[in-house]
Amino acid sequence: MRLFIKNSLGEKKYLNTSASSRKELSNKIGSDYIEIENDTYHISQVMAEQTTESTPVSTVIGGALGLVGGMPGVLIGGVIGAILGNDSDKREKSNIEAFNRS
């Protein structure tokens, strides 16, 4: 998941840190306020959104299995890759919802 703040123009400004809650983020940065590009934001303005990083990992795993096992491996690898990607997406969505409610 990626953490961001929307500036006054509605542009997303991404943070170079991760946290599972706003409280954890506040503890990491040592303040309830964050300064980004000379603007100060309260920790409550930080939001989380989904990344797309899980898809490439699942694709690589599925492709590797496919190379090893021929045509049956391609089918099995595709299924395993889809399952892994789906589980990862569900877990990430849950983490995002938890952060945004915190």
C-alpha positions as CSV (number, residue, x, y, z in Angstrom):
1,M,0.0,0.0,0.0
2,R,1.1,3.6,-0.7
3,L,0.5,6.5,1.7
4,F,-0.3,9.9,0.2
5,I,-1.6,13.4,1.0
6,K,-3.6,15.5,-1.5
7,N,-2.3,19.0,-1.7
8,S,-4.5,22.1,-2.2
9,L,-4.6,21.4,-5.9
10,G,-5.9,17.9,-5.4
11,E,-2.6,16.3,-6.5
12,K,-1.4,13.3,-4.6
13,K,2.0,13.6,-2.9
14,Y,3.3,10.2,-1.8
15,L,5.2,9.6,1.4
16,N,8.5,7.6,1.4
17,T,7.5,5.6,4.4
18,S,5.0,2.9,5.3
19,A,2.8,2.3,8.4
20,S,-0.1,0.1,9.3
21,S,-2.0,3.0,11.0
22,R,-1.8,6.8,11.4
23,K,-0.6,6.3,15.0
24,E,2.3,4.1,13.8
25,L,3.1,6.7,11.1
26,S,3.0,9.5,13.7
27,N,5.4,7.5,15.9
28,K,7.7,6.9,13.0
29,I,8.0,10.5,12.0
30,G,7.9,11.8,15.6
31,S,5.0,14.2,15.1
32,D,1.3,14.6,14.2
33,Y,2.4,16.9,11.4
34,I,4.1,16.3,8.1
35,E,5.8,18.8,5.9
36,I,5.8,18.1,2.1
37,E,7.0,20.7,-0.4
38,N,6.9,23.5,2.2
39,D,3.3,22.7,3.1
40,T,2.3,21.3,6.5
41,Y,-0.3,18.6,6.8
42,H,-1.9,16.8,9.8
43,I,-1.5,13.1,10.1
44,S,-5.3,12.7,9.7
45,Q,-4.9,13.9,6.1
46,V,-2.7,10.9,5.2
47,M,-4.6,8.3,3.2
48,A,-3.6,4.8,1.8
49,E,-4.2,3.4,-1.6
50,Q,-3.5,0.1,-3.4
51,T,-0.3,-0.6,-5.2
52,T,0.0,-2.9,-8.2
53,E,3.2,-4.7,-7.1
54,S,1.5,-8.0,-6.4
55,T,0.6,-8.7,-10.0
56,P,4.2,-8.9,-11.3
57,V,5.3,-11.2,-8.5
58,S,2.4,-13.6,-9.2
59,T,3.2,-13.5,-12.9
60,V,6.8,-14.4,-12.4
61,I,5.9,-17.3,-10.1
62,G,3.3,-18.6,-12.6
63,G,5.7,-18.2,-15.5
64,A,8.5,-20.0,-13.7
65,L,6.3,-22.9,-13.0
66,G,5.2,-22.9,-16.6
67,L,8.7,-23.1,-17.9
68,V,9.5,-26.1,-15.7
69,G,6.3,-28.1,-16.4
70,G,5.5,-27.5,-20.1
71,M,1.9,-27.0,-21.1
72,P,0.5,-28.5,-17.9
73,G,2.9,-26.3,-15.9
74,V,1.7,-23.2,-17.8
75,L,-1.9,-24.0,-16.8
76,I,-1.0,-24.8,-13.2
77,G,1.4,-21.9,-13.0
78,G,-1.3,-19.5,-14.2
79,V,-3.8,-20.8,-11.6
80,I,-1.2,-20.6,-8.8
81,G,-0.2,-17.1,-9.9
82,A,-3.8,-15.9,-10.0
83,I,-4.5,-17.4,-6.5
84,L,-1.4,-15.7,-5.1
85,G,-2.2,-12.4,-6.7
86,N,-5.8,-12.5,-5.5
87,D,-4.8,-13.3,-1.9
88,S,-2.2,-10.6,-1.9
89,D,-4.8,-8.1,-3.3
90,K,-7.3,-9.0,-0.6
91,R,-4.7,-8.7,2.1
92,E,-3.6,-5.3,0.8
93,K,-7.2,-4.0,0.5
94,S,-7.8,-5.0,4.1
95,N,-4.7,-3.2,5.2
96,I,-5.7,-0.1,3.3
97,E,-9.2,-0.1,4.9
98,A,-7.6,-0.5,8.3
99,F,-5.2,2.4,7.8
100,N,-7.9,4.7,6.4
101,R,-10.2,4.0,9.4
102,S,-7.4,4.6,11.9
